[in-house]
Amino acid sequence: MTETRNLLVEIGTEELPPKALRRLSEAFADGMSRLMDEAGLEYEGIQPYAAPRRLALLIRALPPAQQDREVVRRGPALAAAFDEDGCPTKAATGFAKSCGIEVEQLDQLETPKGSWLSFRAVEKGKATAELVPGMVQRALAGLPVPKRMRWGDREEEFVRPVHWVVLLFGEEVISAPVLGITAGRETRGHRFHHPQTIALASADDYVSLLCKPGHVLVDYRARRDIVRKQVIERGEELGGKALIDEDLLDEVCSLVEWPVAIAGQFDEAFLEVPSEALISSMQDHQKYFPVLNNEGCLLPCFITVANLESRDPEQIRAGNERVIRPRLSDAAFFWNQDRKTPLSGRADGLRNMVFQKKLGTLFDKQERIAKLAASIVTQIGGDPAHAERAARLSKCDLLTSMVYEFPELQGIMGRYYALHDGAPEAVAVAIEEHYLPRFSGDRLPQHPVGQTLAIADRLDSLVGIFAIGQPPSGDKDPFALRRAALGLVRVIIEGKLDLDLEALLQQAASGFDPGIKADEAVNPVFDYVMDRLRGYYQDNNIPADLVEAVLVTRPVRLLDFDKRIRACQVFRELPEATALAAANKRIANILRKAEQPIPERIDNSLLVDTAEKQLAEELAALKPDVLQLMEQGNYTPALQKLAGLRDAVDTFFDKVMVMVEDDALRANRLALLNELGALFLRTADLSRLQH
């Protein structure tokens, strides 16, 4: 068995962008994996490592060289390689010469398409140490770095200046240049705890020597777990629970090599400011973890994560407490200043904020939303006056100092300011809820006015942007219409709102100036939203064929669409499902090929065969109940009733010839199948189900 060795690759840099570190590390591992596969180098696995000043990989059990491989070159066809006397032609001699041998030494290659001259040779595998530097360079060049930089007088480019490179194949140094640095075996420890170089005897020493004496926890996931554990412990020591945002946890983990969590406090007077503003200030500006009490209220505490083990941690705590005070003072100042102007008093300022050049300002958008919301809210049991007022305040907080400083608080601060101004709670809550959901998996608006505004805002954006000919294209979606459409789907379906999407789009279109021709965007936007249902149900583990079966029927109510999906899920599990799906496919094929007009009704006097009489009788008996159930949206029991037709349908196709010569009989049998198929189609096109 060939002896294998572990390969260590480390790129030592100045501090890497913390928000990109995890992505860079994963991309580096993926790139090297792909390149080794292409080179035919087998390995047991890749362990990525990442810390603020380094990207590294430990590639386990690499062979010392590529395996030798047989190379086959195909030459001219035998018919062209020899003349009538059996002598080699110029084609044969030329091919042999290019291979460095005589014609007599060539092989023959037999294929289904003929016989050919061929040359077989063994290509010696290259040494792994010879291949690695080039692969590392290519993997680094393929990292997702929007803007690379140069440093000093070097020509090489990378996301940050590179100071050292380690390439260790087992105990052997691969001494080759990478990004202008000759690779060696020396890494570096913590910038303050152990700034000296650390010589690695072998690739396997990397993690342990960086930890001790290096004071660097190089395993990203392990370091992240330690940060989480320490932050949770400090929170419990403070008598509360640390609020851990996963993105912030990633960022903090990317800022520290040797994490030490330290708790601090701030003046309780700041708690008069809305907690969301204080939390945003702590998380976004200071990279601190806030602390909540058992009721979920903010405590006057925070947790910071230092990048060293201080001999005097009190100094670090005090320093961070000094730093946070002016930040929280800013938030308090914004809160007090913003409340001096009523939210409604800011509406005119929206006239100077362009939503889209052709569609006007945010003031114009707000007015369209107000009219649309007032007409929608009555359909879901809300107050039109509240909906209209909330809509006309919905964007006003964008002009406040707090939202200017913390854009993620839009809507949230609008709720606080509206309540301060004496607005009804339903109005204030709707200002916040109309932004929901902000992202995949986010919470949804729970109240009728908030649901209405969330729907109206998204409808206005979708119809308007489509109307001016700027729908999403490829990766370009500057107005986030994909997110808007998916949010619309979630609010309606998961909110169980029985709304007609087509009618809503027509209402939205009527709010634009005639010159926009928004009515022409109704059908494209409807199709676009329906297309988003594919991704929505895929995320909810609903098979694609179920979605396609319902999509083809084009229901205009999304909640009704969802009911049909759920009914098809149940139907699929019935023992009759496979046979009836096949029958529906057969019916569709027969009706599609019919060349004559199909009567609207079945003529019972033309039913001559026992099997067709039986099917017609059972269909007529079931139809009233099935139609009533479907009208009520009870598709599951409706399909269960239709499943009872299986035996009659099977017997019909076994015993009855549909396309007979008698025109009247043929037309009547087509009418029977048409009525049967149409009844199933009121729920879904079951012929599209896969079994």
C-alpha positions in Angstrom: 0.0 0.0 0.0 1.3 3.5 -0.9 2.3 5.5 2.1 0.3 8.7 2.5 1.0 11.9 4.3 -1.0 14.9 5.5 -0.6 18.2 3.8 -0.8 21.5 5.6 -1.4 24.7 3.7 -1.4 28.0 5.7 -1.6 31.5 4.3 -0.7 34.1 7.0 -2.0 37.6 6.4 -2.9 40.8 8.1 -6.4 40.7 9.7 -8.9 39.4 7.2 -12.4 40.9 6.7 -14.4 39.4 9.7 -17.7 39.2 7.8 -16.1 37.3 5.0 -13.7 35.0 6.9 -16.0 31.9 7.1 -17.0 32.2 3.5 -13.3 32.5 2.4 -12.3 29.5 4.4 -15.1 27.3 3.0 -14.4 28.5 -0.6 -10.6 27.7 -0.1 -11.4 24.2 1.0 -13.9 23.7 -1.9 -11.4 25.0 -4.4 -8.6 22.7 -3.3 -11.0 19.7 -3.2 -12.1 20.3 -6.8 -8.5 20.8 -8.0 -7.2 17.6 -6.3 -10.1 15.7 -7.8 -9.2 17.0 -11.2 -5.6 16.0 -10.7 -6.6 12.5 -9.6 -5.2 12.8 -6.2 -7.1 10.7 -3.7 -7.4 11.9 -0.1 -9.4 11.1 3.0 -10.7 14.6 3.8 -10.1 18.3 4.1 -10.2 20.2 7.4 -10.4 24.0 6.9 -9.0 26.3 9.6 -9.5 30.0 9.8 -8.6 32.8 12.2 -8.3 36.6 11.8 -4.7 36.3 10.4 -4.7 33.0 8.6 -6.5 30.7 6.2 -5.4 27.1 6.4 -6.2 23.6 5.3 -5.1 20.2 6.6 -5.6 17.6 3.8 -5.4 14.1 5.1 -3.8 11.0 3.6 -2.5 12.3 0.3 -0.3 10.0 -1.8 3.2 11.0 -2.7 2.4 11.2 -6.4 -0.4 10.8 -8.9 -1.0 7.3 -10.1 0.5 6.4 -13.5 -2.2 6.3 -16.2 -2.5 4.8 -19.6 -2.9 7.3 -22.4 -4.5 6.2 -25.7 -4.1 8.4 -28.8 -6.3 7.5 -31.7 -4.7 7.8 -35.2 -6.1 7.4 -38.7 -8.7 4.8 -39.6 -7.2 1.6 -40.9 -8.8 2.2 -44.3 -6.8 5.4 -44.6 -3.7 4.1 -42.9 -2.7 1.5 -45.5 -2.9 1.5 -49.3 -4.1 -1.4 -51.5 -0.8 -3.2 -51.2 -0.8 -2.9 -47.4 1.9 -0.3 -47.2 1.6 2.5 -44.7 0.2 5.8 -46.0 1.5 9.2 -45.1 -1.3 9.4 -42.6 0.0 6.3 -40.8 3.7 7.2 -40.9 3.0 10.8 -39.8 1.0 9.5 -36.8 3.7 7.1 -35.9 6.4 9.8 -36.1 4.4 12.1 -33.8 4.3 9.3 -31.3 8.0 8.6 -31.6 7.7 5.1 -32.8 7.5 3.0 -36.0 4.2 2.1 -37.7 4.7 -1.5 -36.8 4.7 -0.6 -33.1 1.3 1.0 -33.2 -1.8 -0.8 -31.9 -5.2 -1.2 -33.4 -8.3 0.3 -31.7 -11.6 -1.5 -32.4 -14.8 0.6 -31.9 -18.5 0.2 -33.0 -17.7 2.9 -35.6 -14.7 1.2 -37.1 -11.0 0.3 -36.6 -8.3 2.8 -36.1 -4.5 2.9 -35.5 -3.7 3.8 -31.9 -0.8 4.5 -29.6 -0.8 3.5 -26.0 1.7 4.9 -23.5 1.9 5.1 -19.7 2.0 8.7 -18.4 4.1 8.9 -15.3 2.2 10.5 -12.4 3.6 13.8 -11.1 4.8 14.2 -7.5 2.3 15.6 -5.2 4.8 18.2 -3.9 5.2 19.4 -7.5 1.5 19.8 -8.0 0.5 21.5 -4.7 1.9 25.0 -5.1 0.1 25.5 -8.4 -3.2 24.2 -7.0 -2.9 26.5 -4.0 -2.3 29.5 -6.2 -5.4 28.6 -8.3 -7.6 27.9 -5.3 -6.6 31.3 -3.8 -7.2 33.1 -7.1 -10.8 31.6 -7.1 -11.8 32.9 -3.7 -14.9 35.2 -3.7 -13.0 38.4 -3.1 -14.7 41.5 -4.6 -11.7 43.7 -4.5 -8.1 42.5 -4.2 -5.2 44.6 -3.0 -1.4 44.9 -3.6 1.1 45.8 -1.0 4.6 47.2 -1.1 6.1 46.9 -4.5 4.7 43.4 -5.2 2.7 42.4 -8.2 0.7 39.7 -6.3 -2.8 40.5 -5.2 -4.9 39.1 -2.3 -7.7 40.2 0.0 -5.0 41.3 2.6 -1.2 41.5 2.6 0.4 38.1 3.0 3.3 37.8 5.4 4.0 34.0 5.6 3.1 30.8 3.9 3.4 27.2 5.2 3.4 24.2 2.9 4.2 21.0 4.8 3.7 17.6 3.2 4.1 15.4 6.3 7.5 16.6 7.6 8.7 17.8 4.2 8.6 21.5 3.3 7.4 22.2 -0.2 9.7 25.2 -0.8 7.8 27.1 -3.6 6.5 30.6 -4.0 2.9 31.3 -3.2 1.6 34.9 -3.6 5.2 36.0 -3.8 6.2 34.3 -0.5 8.5 31.3 -0.4 6.7 28.6 1.6 8.3 27.2 4.7 7.5 25.5 8.0 7.2 28.5 10.3 3.9 29.9 11.4 3.1 32.7 13.8 1.2 32.7 17.1 -1.0 35.3 18.7 -0.1 38.9 17.8 0.4 39.8 21.5 0.6 36.5 23.5 3.2 34.8 21.2 4.4 37.1 18.4 7.4 34.8 17.7 7.5 32.3 14.9 6.7 28.7 15.6 8.5 26.0 13.7 6.3 23.0 12.7 8.0 19.7 12.6 5.1 18.2 10.7 1.7 19.0 9.4 0.1 17.1 12.3 1.6 19.6 14.9 -0.3 22.6 13.5 -3.4 22.8 15.7 -1.6 21.8 19.0 1.4 24.1 18.6 -0.8 27.1 17.6 -2.9 26.5 20.7 0.2 26.1 23.0 2.4 28.0 23.0 0.8 30.1 20.2 -2.4 31.1 21.9 -4.4 30.7 18.7 -7.5 28.6 18.5 -7.3 28.0 14.7 -10.4 25.7 14.3 -13.1 28.2 13.4 -16.0 26.0 14.5 -14.4 25.0 17.8 -13.5 28.7 18.5 -17.1 29.7 17.7 -18.4 27.2 20.1 -16.1 28.5 22.8 -17.3 32.1 22.2 -20.9 31.0 22.5 -20.2 29.0 25.7 -18.4 31.9 27.3 -21.0 34.4 26.4 -23.8 32.2 27.7 -21.9 31.7 31.0 -21.3 35.5 31.4 -25.0 36.1 30.8 -26.0 33.6 33.5 -23.5 35.2 35.9 -25.3 38.5 35.3 -28.6 36.9 36.2 -29.9 36.9 32.7 -29.6 35.4 29.3 -27.3 36.6 26.6 -28.9 37.5 23.3 -26.8 35.7 20.7 -27.3 36.8 17.0 -25.8 34.1 14.8 -24.3 36.6 12.3 -22.7 38.6 15.2 -21.4 35.4 16.6 -19.7 34.6 13.3 -18.3 38.1 13.1 -16.9 38.1 16.7 -15.4 34.6 16.1 -13.7 36.1 13.1 -12.2 38.9 15.1 -10.5 36.9 17.8 -7.8 34.2 18.0 -8.0 33.6 21.7 -11.5 34.6 23.0 -12.1 35.8 26.5 -15.7 36.9 27.2 -16.0 39.8 29.7 -19.2 41.3 31.1 -19.9 45.0 31.5 -22.7 47.3 32.6 -24.2 50.6 31.6 -26.4 53.3 33.2 -29.9 52.0 33.8 -31.2 55.4 32.7 -30.5 54.4 29.1 -33.3 51.7 29.4 -35.8 54.5 28.8 -34.7 54.3 25.1 -36.4 51.5 23.1 -34.5 48.3 23.7 -34.2 47.6 19.9 -32.2 50.8 19.5 -29.9 49.9 22.4 -29.5 46.4 21.1 -28.7 47.6 17.6 -26.1 50.1 19.0 -24.4 47.3 21.0 -24.5 44.7 18.2 -23.7 46.8 15.2 -21.3 49.4 16.5 -19.6 47.6 19.4 -20.0 43.9 18.6 -21.3 43.4 22.1 -23.9 40.7 23.1 -26.9 42.2 25.0 -28.3 40.5 28.0 -32.1 39.9 28.7 -33.9 39.0 31.9 -36.3 36.0 32.1 -39.2 38.1 30.7 -37.1 39.0 27.6 -36.5 42.6 28.7 -33.1 44.2 28.3 -30.8 44.4 31.3 -28.3 47.2 31.7 -25.5 44.8 30.9 -23.4 43.6 27.9 -20.8 41.0 27.1 -17.8 41.8 25.0 -15.2 39.2 23.7 -11.6 40.2 24.1 -8.8 38.8 21.9 -6.4 38.1 24.8 -6.1 36.9 28.3 -5.4 40.1 30.3 -3.6 40.2 33.6 -6.1 42.9 34.6 -9.5 42.1 33.0 -11.0 44.9 35.1 -9.2 47.4 32.8 -10.8 45.8 29.7 -14.2 45.9 31.3 -13.9 49.5 32.4 -12.6 50.5 29.0 -15.6 48.9 27.2 -18.0 50.6 29.7 -16.4 53.9 28.8 -16.7 53.3 25.1 -20.4 52.2 25.2 -21.6 55.3 27.0 -21.3 57.7 24.1 -22.9 55.2 21.8 -25.9 54.8 24.0 -26.0 58.5 24.6 -26.3 59.0 20.8 -29.3 56.6 20.7 -30.9 58.5 23.6 -30.4 61.8 21.9 -32.0 60.5 18.6 -34.9 59.1 20.6 -35.5 62.5 22.4 -35.1 64.6 19.3 -37.2 62.4 17.0 -40.2 62.6 19.3 -40.3 66.4 19.0 -41.8 66.1 15.5 -44.9 64.0 15.1 -44.6 61.1 12.6 -47.3 62.6 10.4 -45.3 65.8 10.3 -42.6 64.0 8.4 -44.8 62.8 5.5 -44.1 65.9 3.3 -40.4 65.1 3.5 -41.1 61.9 1.6 -41.8 64.0 -1.4 -38.0 64.4 -1.7 -37.2 60.7 -1.5 -37.4 59.0 -4.9 -38.8 55.5 -4.9 -38.2 55.0 -8.6 -37.9 57.8 -11.1 -40.9 56.7 -13.3 -43.0 55.7 -10.3 -42.5 58.8 -8.2 -41.5 59.4 -4.6 -42.0 57.5 -1.4 -44.8 59.9 -0.7 -46.5 58.8 -3.9 -46.0 55.1 -3.0 -47.4 55.7 0.5 -50.5 57.3 -1.0 -51.0 54.4 -3.4 -50.6 51.9 -0.5 -53.1 53.8 1.6 -55.9 53.6 -1.1 -55.1 49.9 -1.8 -54.9 49.0 1.9 -58.3 50.5 2.6 -59.9 48.3 -0.1 -58.1 45.1 1.0 -58.5 45.3 4.8 -62.3 44.9 4.8 -61.8 41.5 3.2 -59.9 40.2 6.2 -61.9 41.9 8.9 -59.8 45.0 9.6 -60.6 48.6 10.0 -60.3 50.7 6.8 -59.6 53.9 8.7 -56.8 52.3 10.6 -55.4 50.7 7.5 -55.4 54.0 5.6 -53.8 55.9 8.5 -51.1 53.3 9.1 -50.3 53.3 5.4 -49.9 57.1 5.4 -47.4 56.8 8.3 -45.7 53.6 7.1 -42.6 55.2 5.6 -42.3 58.4 7.7 -39.8 56.9 10.2 -37.3 56.8 7.4 -36.8 60.5 8.0 -36.0 60.1 11.7 -32.4 60.3 13.0 -32.7 56.9 14.7 -33.6 55.1 11.5 -30.9 57.1 9.6 -28.4 55.8 12.1 -29.9 52.3 12.4 -31.7 51.4 9.1 -32.6 48.0 10.5 -35.0 49.7 12.9 -37.3 51.0 10.1 -40.9 50.2 11.1 -39.8 49.3 14.7 -39.2 53.0 15.5 -42.3 54.0 13.5 -44.3 51.9 15.9 -42.7 53.6 18.9 -43.1 57.1 17.5 -46.7 56.5 16.4 -47.7 55.3 19.9 -46.0 58.4 21.4 -48.1 60.5 19.1 -51.3 58.9 20.4 -52.1 56.6 17.4 -54.2 53.6 18.0 -52.2 50.5 18.8 -53.5 48.7 15.6 -52.0 51.6 13.5 -48.7 51.6 15.3 -48.2 47.8 15.2 -49.1 47.8 11.5 -46.2 50.3 10.8 -43.8 47.7 12.1 -45.5 44.6 10.7 -45.8 45.8 7.1 -42.0 45.1 6.7 -42.5 41.5 7.8 -41.2 39.0 6.7 -37.9 40.7 6.2 -36.0 37.6 5.3 -36.5 33.8 4.8 -37.9 32.3 8.0 -38.7 35.6 9.6 -41.9 36.1 11.6 -45.1 37.2 9.9 -47.6 40.1 10.6 -50.3 38.8 12.9 -52.9 41.6 12.8 -55.3 42.4 10.0 -54.0 46.0 9.4 -50.4 44.9 9.5 -51.1 42.0 7.1 -53.0 44.4 4.8 -50.1 46.9 4.7 -47.6 44.1 4.1 -49.6 42.9 1.1 -50.3 46.3 -0.3 -46.7 47.5 -0.1 -45.5 44.4 -2.0 -48.2 44.5 -4.6 -47.4 48.1 -5.3 -43.7 47.3 -5.8 -44.3 44.3 -8.0 -46.9 45.9 -10.3 -45.0 49.2 -10.6 -41.6 47.8 -11.3 -43.0 45.2 -13.8 -45.0 48.0 -15.4 -41.9 50.0 -16.2 -40.2 47.0 -17.7 -37.6 46.3 -15.0 -38.5 42.8 -13.6 -35.8 40.7 -12.0 -33.3 39.3 -14.5 -30.8 36.7 -13.7 -29.0 37.7 -10.6 -30.2 41.3 -10.9 -33.0 42.2 -8.6 -32.4 45.8 -7.3 -35.9 46.2 -5.9 -35.8 42.8 -4.1 -38.9 41.7 -6.0 -38.2 38.0 -5.4 -38.2 38.6 -1.7 -41.4 40.7 -2.1 -43.2 38.0 -4.0 -42.2 35.3 -1.5 -43.2 37.5 1.4 -46.6 38.0 -0.3 -47.0 34.3 -0.6 -46.1 33.6 3.0 -48.4 36.4 4.4 -51.4 35.1 2.5 -50.9 31.4 2.8 -49.5 31.1 6.3 -51.8 33.9 7.5 -54.7 31.9 6.0 -56.1 34.9 4.1 -58.7 34.0 1.5 -57.8 36.7 -1.0 -58.0 36.7 -4.8 -54.5 37.5 -6.1 -55.6 38.4 -9.6 -58.1 40.9 -8.2 -55.5 42.3 -5.8 -53.1 42.9 -8.7 -55.8 44.7 -10.7 -56.6 46.9 -7.7 -52.9 47.7 -7.3 -52.6 48.5 -11.0 -55.5 51.0 -10.9 -53.6 53.1 -8.4 -50.9 54.1 -10.9 -51.1 57.0 -13.4 -52.6 55.8 -16.8 -49.3 56.6 -18.5 -47.6 53.8 -16.6 -49.9 51.1 -18.2 -49.8 49.1 -15.0 -52.8 47.0 -16.1 -50.5 45.3 -18.6 -48.3 44.1 -15.7 -51.1 42.2 -14.0 -50.7 38.9 -15.8 -46.8 38.9 -15.8 -46.8 39.7 -12.0 -49.4 37.0 -11.4 -47.3 34.4 -13.3 -44.2 35.6 -11.4 -45.8 35.2 -8.0 -47.1 31.8 -9.0 -43.6 30.8 -10.1 -42.3 31.7 -6.6 -44.6 29.0 -5.3 -42.2 26.4 -6.7 -39.4 27.6 -4.4 -41.8 28.1 -1.5 -43.1 24.6 -1.5 -39.6 23.1 -2.3 -38.4 24.8 1.0 -41.4 23.1 2.7 -40.4 19.7 1.3 -43.4 19.4 -1.1 -42.6 17.4 -4.2 -42.3 19.4 -7.4 -44.9 17.2 -9.3 -47.6 18.1 -6.7 -46.9 21.8 -7.2 -46.9 21.4 -11.0 -50.2 19.5 -10.9 -51.9 22.4 -9.1 -50.1 25.2 -11.0 -51.5 24.1 -14.3 -55.0 24.7 -13.0 -54.1 28.4 -12.2 -56.0 29.0 -9.0 -56.3 32.8 -8.3 -56.4 32.4 -4.5 -53.1 31.4 -2.9 -54.8 29.9 0.2 -57.0 27.8 -2.2 -53.8 26.8 -4.0 -52.4 25.6 -0.7 -55.5 23.6 0.2 -55.2 21.8 -3.2 -51.6 21.0 -2.5 -52.5 19.5 0.9 -55.4 17.5 -0.7 -53.1 16.1 -3.4 -50.6 15.0 -0.7 -53.4 13.0 1.0 -54.7 11.7 -2.4 -51.2 10.5 -3.4 -51.2 8.1 -0.4 -54.5 6.4 -1.4 -54.3 3.0 -3.0 -56.4 4.3 -5.9 -54.0 7.2 -6.6 -51.7 5.5 -9.1 -54.5 4.1 -11.3 -56.5 7.3 -11.3 -53.4 9.4 -12.1 -52.7 7.1 -15.1 -56.4 7.3 -16.1 -56.3 11.1 -16.0 -53.2 11.0 -18.2 -55.1 8.8 -20.6 -58.1 11.0 -20.6 -56.0 14.1 -21.3 -54.3 12.3 -24.3 -57.7 11.2 -25.8 -59.3 14.6 -25.4 -56.2 16.3 -26.9 -56.4 14.1 -30.0 -60.1 14.5 -30.5 -60.7 16.2 -33.8 -64.5 16.8 -33.4 -66.3 19.2 -31.1 -67.1 17.6 -27.7 -70.7 18.0 -26.5 -71.1 20.0 -23.3 -73.4 17.3 -21.7 -73.7 13.6 -21.7 -76.6 12.1 -23.6 -77.8 9.1 -21.5 -79.7 7.7 -24.4 -76.4 7.1 -26.2 -74.9 5.1 -23.4 -75.0 1.6 -24.8 -72.2 -0.3 -23.0 -72.7 -1.5 -19.5 -69.3 -0.1 -18.4 -70.0 3.3 -19.7 -73.4 3.3 -18.1 -71.9 2.3 -14.8 -69.3 5.1 -15.0 -71.9 7.7 -16.0 -74.2 6.7 -13.1 -71.5 6.8 -10.5 -70.2 10.1 -11.8 -73.6 11.6 -11.8 -74.2 10.4 -8.2 -70.9 11.8 -6.9 -70.8 15.0 -8.8 -73.1 17.2 -6.7 -71.4 16.3 -3.4 -67.9 16.7 -5.0 -68.7 20.1 -6.4 -70.1 21.3 -3.1 -67.0 20.2 -1.3 -64.7 21.8 -3.8 -66.7 25.1 -3.7 -66.1 25.1 0.1 -62.4 24.4 -0.4 -62.7 20.9 1.0 -60.5 19.3 -1.6 -59.3 16.4 0.5 -62.7 14.8 1.0 -63.6 15.7 -2.6 -60.7 13.7 -4.0 -61.3 10.9 -1.6 -64.9 10.6 -3.0 -63.5 10.7 -6.5 -61.1 7.9 -5.7 -64.2 5.7 -5.4 -64.6 5.9 -9.2 -61.4 3.8 -9.7 -63.1 0.5 -10.4 -65.7 2.1 -12.8 -62.9 4.0 -14.6 -60.7 0.9 -14.9 -63.6 -1.2 -16.3 -64.5 1.6 -18.7 -61.1 1.6 -20.3 -61.0 -2.2 -20.3 -64.4 -2.7 -22.0 -65.2 0.5 -24.0 -63.6 1.7 -27.2 -63.9 5.5 -27.1 -62.8 6.3 -30.7 -65.5 4.2 -32.5 -66.6 4.9 -36.0 -70.1 6.0 -35.0 -69.8 9.8 -34.6 -72.6 10.2 -32.0 -71.3 7.4 -29.8 -67.7 8.7 -30.1 -68.8 12.2 -29.2 -70.9 11.1 -26.2 -68.0 9.0 -24.8 -65.7 12.0 -25.2 -68.2 14.1 -23.3 -68.2 11.5 -20.5 -64.4 11.6 -20.3 -64.4 15.4 -20.5 -66.8 15.7 -17.6 -64.8 13.2 -15.5 -61.5 14.9 -16.3 -62.9 18.4 -15.6 -64.1 17.3 -12.2 -60.6 16.2 -11.2 -59.1 19.4 -12.8 -61.1 21.5 -10.3 -58.5 20.4 -7.8 -55.4 19.6 -9.9 -54.1 17.9 -13.0 -53.5 14.5 -11.5 -51.9 13.2 -14.7 -48.8 15.1 -13.7 -48.3 13.2 -10.5 -45.2 10.9 -10.5 -45.5 7.4 -9.0 
